[in-house]
Amino acid sequence: MIQQLGVYTRDKRECDRIKAILLFADGWSIDMISQALLKHPSSIIRHLNDYIASKKITSDNGGSVSSLTSEQTKPLNTSVNTPIFICMKYARNSRYGGT
């Protein structure tokens, strides 16, 4: 069952959690798993403890709570979502101080 989750998930952190669990179940040491996944041993231990305690596989990174009010956010969203078109001739000249 857990092997199938690794095939269908697109989140790299989730894949690493699943790999750590499977490798540990196959008898790999914490150090071997951390080297294979390029993660700190404490991260591997945390992944394994989370799985043992509550069968946790997914990462709970849901973002953060905004510090801005909705009135402050609206102009930001508008400016961020506005397409910017730059003529390459002018961008090239300004970047290199050219002609």
N, C-alpha and C positions, 0 to 999 in steps of 0.2 A: 504494500500500500504506500509506504513512505517513498519507495523508489519511484513510483509513478508521479508523485508530486514534483520531484526534481526534474522530470521531463516536461511538465506543463507550466512551471513557474517561469516568469521572465525577470523576476527580481534577483539580482546577483547575491544580495545579502541572504535572501531566503534559500537560494541554492547552496550557499556556503554552510548555512545551518544544517541543511539536509545532508550534505556531504560529510560534515563533521560527525553527525549522528551515525550515519551508515559506516563510516570508516572506523569509528570507535566500536561499533557492534561487530565489525570484522576483526577486532583485536589490535588495531593500531594504537600506539601510545599518543598521549597529548602532544608531545614534541613532534612526532612524525606527522600528525594531522596539521599542526600549526605550520610546519615547513611546507607541506604539500599545498595548503590553502593560502600561504603567505599572510597568516594572521598571528597575532600575539597569543601565546598559550592561555593567558587569562580570558581572552575572547572565546576560545574553544571550550574552556571549562564553563564559562557562563552559558554558552549555547547548550552544552550537555546538561547542566543543572536545570536550565529552563525547560528542557524537554522532559527530563526525569520528573520534575515537580508538577508540570502542568501540560505536558505534551505540546509545548509551544514550538512552532516551526516558523511562523511568520514574524517579521520584525514589526514593531509597533511604532514606526516612525510616521506619525500622522501630521507632522508640521508643528507650527507654533501658533499661539494666539496673537492676533494683530494688536499692536500698540496704537494704531491709528483709528480714528473714528471713521465712519462711513463717508462723512463729508470730506475728510482728508484723503481718503482712498480714491474717490471718484476722479479727481484731476490726474492723479498718478496713473490710474488705469488707462485714462484717455491718452496721456502722453506716451506711455509705454506701448500701447497698441497702435499708435499712429505710424504708418509706414514712412520710412525715411529713404528717399532716393537721392543719391549723390552722383553727380557726373564724375566719372573716373578721371577726366582731364584735370578737374579742379582738385580732387583728392590727391592725385599724384603730385601735382605742383605744390600744394601746401605741405605735404608730408616731407618732400625732399628739398623744399625751398627752390624748386626749379622754375622754369619759365612758363 
